[in-house]
Amino acid sequence: MFKFNKKYFFFALVLFLIEVCIAIFVDDIFIRPFIGDVLVVILIYCFIKAFWNIQSSIAAVSVFTFACIIEILQYFNFVDKLGLQNNRILAIALGSTFDWKDLIAYAIGAITVLWFENKTNKKI
């Protein structure tokens, strides 16, 4: 069901800006590839929760599954197969290199969301 949530929209916006800053200013072997992947799962989760009143566990598992599917498709070079390799923005957003460590980062992002939601809901 559609229901706009300012809090989640704000979090999604802040996370998007952090991701952009990481992409532009950070070129290392931990923050950009790993923390960026953890944060992208949280970003997508917040974006979904900003517009839809959906159970937290369903949203988190759905985002995790989506991220894993994209990562597995990278193994099969789907960006090239779709002819998107020259579209810089889509090629960066979808990725082009499979890395099993990314799956761990996605899991950490989903677990973080579930932990935070559980902790927050207990206070209410």
Residue frames as qw, qx, qy, qz and C-alpha x, y, z in Angstrom:
[[0.000, 0.888, 0.459, 0.000, 0.00, 0.00, 0.00],
 [0.386, 0.519, -0.029, 0.762, 1.31, 3.44, -0.92],
 [0.434, -0.870, -0.223, 0.071, 2.10, 5.66, 2.05],
 [0.429, 0.686, -0.255, 0.529, 4.72, 8.38, 1.96],
 [0.728, -0.605, -0.180, 0.268, 7.07, 8.33, 4.94],
 [0.155, 0.951, -0.197, 0.178, 9.23, 11.43, 5.37],
 [0.581, -0.661, 0.474, 0.032, 11.65, 9.74, 7.78],
 [0.813, 0.026, 0.514, 0.273, 12.59, 6.96, 5.37],
 [0.542, 0.785, 0.165, 0.251, 12.72, 9.38, 2.46],
 [0.132, -0.940, 0.303, -0.080, 15.14, 11.58, 4.39],
 [0.688, -0.433, 0.563, 0.147, 17.33, 8.56, 5.25],
 [0.781, 0.383, 0.419, 0.260, 17.27, 7.45, 1.60],
 [0.320, 0.927, -0.009, 0.196, 18.29, 10.93, 0.46],
 [0.344, -0.826, 0.446, -0.006, 21.15, 11.13, 2.98],
 [0.775, -0.174, 0.577, 0.189, 22.37, 7.64, 2.05],
 [0.684, 0.639, 0.269, 0.225, 22.20, 8.52, -1.64],
 [0.115, 0.958, -0.220, 0.147, 24.37, 11.60, -1.04],
 [0.569, -0.601, 0.558, 0.062, 26.84, 9.49, 0.98],
 [0.825, 0.179, 0.495, 0.205, 26.97, 6.94, -1.86],
 [0.497, 0.839, 0.068, 0.209, 27.63, 9.71, -4.39],
 [0.177, -0.897, 0.398, -0.075, 30.43, 11.11, -2.20],
 [0.743, -0.309, 0.580, 0.129, 31.94, 7.64, -1.86],
 [0.773, 0.463, 0.376, 0.216, 31.77, 7.14, -5.63],
 [0.347, 0.906, -0.036, 0.238, 33.36, 10.51, -6.39],
 [0.095, -0.869, 0.404, -0.270, 35.91, 10.96, -3.61],
 [0.656, -0.458, 0.591, -0.103, 36.87, 7.51, -2.31],
 [0.772, 0.458, -0.422, -0.130, 39.10, 5.11, -4.21],
 [0.253, -0.530, 0.768, -0.256, 40.23, 2.41, -1.81],
 [0.398, 0.086, -0.896, -0.179, 39.86, -1.31, -1.26],
 [0.118, -0.265, -0.869, 0.400, 37.37, -1.25, 1.65],
 [0.214, 0.421, 0.355, -0.807, 35.06, 1.79, 1.87],
 [0.427, 0.350, -0.341, -0.761, 34.06, 2.05, -1.78],
 [0.468, 0.081, -0.803, -0.359, 33.63, -1.62, -2.64],
 [0.328, -0.222, -0.890, 0.228, 32.44, -3.00, 0.71],
 [0.020, 0.396, 0.511, -0.763, 30.86, -0.23, 2.80],
 [0.310, 0.219, -0.298, -0.876, 29.28, 1.18, -0.35],
 [0.438, -0.100, -0.816, -0.364, 27.58, -2.18, -0.96],
 [0.198, -0.353, -0.789, 0.462, 26.36, -2.39, 2.64],
 [0.106, 0.385, 0.228, -0.888, 24.93, 1.12, 2.38],
 [0.306, 0.072, -0.542, -0.779, 23.26, 0.55, -1.00],
 [0.326, -0.324, -0.885, -0.073, 21.08, -2.19, 0.50],
 [0.142, -0.501, -0.561, 0.643, 20.07, 0.15, 3.32],
 [0.114, 0.279, -0.187, -0.935, 19.47, 2.95, 0.78],
 [0.338, -0.115, -0.729, -0.584, 17.15, 0.81, -1.37],
 [0.294, -0.420, -0.826, 0.235, 15.36, -0.43, 1.74],
 [0.053, -0.462, -0.337, 0.819, 14.77, 3.15, 2.95],
 [0.207, 0.141, -0.419, -0.873, 13.58, 4.17, -0.51],
 [0.347, -0.275, -0.844, -0.304, 11.03, 1.34, -0.56],
 [0.284, -0.506, -0.698, 0.420, 9.85, 2.15, 2.97],
 [0.020, -0.259, -0.044, 0.965, 9.55, 5.83, 2.00],
 [0.392, 0.091, -0.383, -0.831, 6.76, 5.02, -0.45],
 [0.692, -0.163, -0.610, -0.350, 5.21, 1.73, 0.61],
 [0.555, -0.467, 0.470, -0.504, 3.91, 0.58, 3.96],
 [0.847, 0.169, -0.496, -0.089, 5.44, -2.88, 3.81],
 [0.847, -0.528, 0.037, 0.045, 6.59, -5.17, 6.59],
 [0.115, -0.853, 0.497, 0.111, 10.26, -4.55, 7.42],
 [0.608, -0.259, 0.737, 0.141, 11.30, -8.19, 7.09],
 [0.695, 0.535, 0.472, 0.087, 9.66, -8.52, 3.67],
 [0.297, 0.948, -0.109, -0.021, 11.29, -5.31, 2.43],
 [0.296, -0.735, 0.599, 0.114, 14.74, -6.28, 3.77],
 [0.675, -0.033, 0.722, 0.150, 14.64, -9.80, 2.33],
 [0.614, 0.715, 0.332, 0.031, 13.34, -8.47, -1.00],
 [0.146, 0.942, -0.295, -0.064, 16.13, -5.91, -1.26],
 [0.466, -0.516, 0.707, 0.127, 18.74, -8.52, -0.29],
 [0.723, 0.265, 0.630, 0.100, 17.36, -10.92, -2.92],
 [0.475, 0.874, 0.106, -0.017, 17.33, -8.19, -5.56],
 [0.079, -0.866, 0.482, 0.105, 20.95, -7.24, -4.78],
 [0.592, -0.272, 0.747, 0.129, 22.04, -10.88, -4.95],
 [0.706, 0.529, 0.468, 0.054, 20.29, -11.37, -8.29],
 [0.314, 0.937, -0.150, -0.038, 22.06, -8.31, -9.73],
 [0.304, -0.696, 0.643, 0.099, 25.38, -9.61, -8.39],
 [0.695, 0.026, 0.711, 0.106, 24.83, -13.06, -9.90],
 [0.612, 0.748, 0.258, 0.012, 23.88, -11.49, -13.23],
 [0.017, 0.901, -0.405, -0.153, 27.24, -9.69, -13.12],
 [0.591, -0.308, 0.725, 0.172, 28.88, -13.10, -13.24],
 [0.617, 0.407, 0.641, 0.207, 27.20, -13.62, -16.61],
 [0.241, -0.163, 0.274, 0.917, 28.23, -10.15, -17.91],
 [0.228, 0.667, 0.709, -0.005, 24.61, -9.12, -18.37],
 [0.030, 0.805, 0.016, -0.592, 25.50, -5.43, -18.84],
 [0.070, -0.389, 0.674, 0.624, 27.45, -6.37, -21.97],
 [0.179, 0.264, 0.922, 0.219, 24.77, -8.81, -23.12],
 [0.153, 0.787, 0.545, -0.248, 22.14, -6.06, -22.83],
 [0.473, 0.551, 0.228, 0.649, 24.39, -3.68, -24.77],
 [0.282, -0.938, -0.175, -0.094, 24.64, -1.24, -21.87],
 [0.769, -0.227, -0.044, 0.596, 28.42, -1.21, -21.53],
 [0.337, 0.344, 0.133, 0.866, 28.61, 2.24, -23.16],
 [0.358, -0.767, -0.230, -0.480, 25.98, 3.71, -20.84],
 [0.315, 0.374, -0.605, 0.628, 28.32, 4.79, -18.04],
 [0.435, -0.333, 0.358, -0.756, 25.64, 5.47, -15.41],
 [0.919, -0.076, -0.057, -0.384, 23.80, 2.17, -15.90],
 [0.775, 0.287, -0.516, 0.224, 27.04, 0.21, -16.17],
 [0.112, 0.375, -0.609, 0.689, 28.23, 1.67, -12.85],
 [0.601, -0.250, 0.260, -0.714, 24.85, 1.27, -11.14],
 [0.954, 0.021, -0.104, -0.281, 24.40, -2.35, -12.24],
 [0.518, -0.593, 0.608, 0.104, 28.04, -3.28, -11.91],
 [0.720, 0.531, -0.383, -0.230, 30.11, -5.44, -14.18],
 [0.361, 0.411, -0.804, 0.236, 32.28, -7.58, -11.91],
 [0.823, -0.414, -0.325, -0.214, 31.02, -10.44, -9.78],
 [0.192, 0.432, -0.692, 0.546, 32.52, -10.67, -6.30],
 [0.586, -0.388, -0.711, -0.012, 31.24, -13.11, -3.70],
 [0.304, -0.188, -0.479, 0.801, 32.27, -10.60, -0.98],
 [0.246, -0.169, -0.160, -0.941, 29.54, -8.30, -2.28],
 [0.613, -0.366, -0.624, -0.317, 26.98, -10.92, -1.25],
 [0.525, -0.318, -0.576, 0.539, 28.36, -10.71, 2.29],
 [0.068, -0.025, -0.111, 0.991, 28.09, -6.91, 2.19],
 [0.441, -0.286, -0.425, -0.737, 24.46, -7.15, 1.05],
 [0.640, -0.390, -0.661, 0.041, 23.70, -9.57, 3.88],
 [0.377, -0.216, -0.425, 0.794, 25.32, -7.22, 6.39],
 [0.149, -0.121, -0.126, -0.973, 23.19, -4.37, 5.04],
 [0.583, -0.349, -0.539, -0.498, 19.98, -6.39, 5.34],
 [0.622, -0.345, -0.619, 0.334, 20.87, -7.64, 8.83],
 [0.213, -0.048, -0.252, 0.943, 21.69, -4.08, 9.90],
 [0.358, -0.250, -0.276, -0.856, 18.29, -2.88, 8.71],
 [0.680, -0.377, -0.591, -0.218, 16.47, -5.70, 10.50],
 [0.537, -0.225, -0.535, 0.612, 18.47, -5.15, 13.67],
 [0.041, 0.043, -0.111, 0.992, 17.81, -1.41, 13.62],
 [0.491, -0.305, -0.390, -0.716, 14.10, -1.84, 12.89],
 [0.683, -0.353, -0.636, 0.064, 13.78, -4.42, 15.66],
 [0.418, -0.176, -0.426, 0.783, 15.61, -2.17, 18.13],
 [0.121, -0.123, -0.073, -0.982, 13.58, 0.89, 17.13],
 [0.568, -0.336, -0.506, -0.555, 10.23, -0.92, 17.30],
 [0.598, -0.313, -0.670, 0.310, 10.95, -2.25, 20.80],
 [0.194, -0.059, -0.309, 0.929, 11.28, 1.32, 22.10],
 [0.332, -0.253, -0.295, -0.860, 7.76, 2.24, 20.97]]
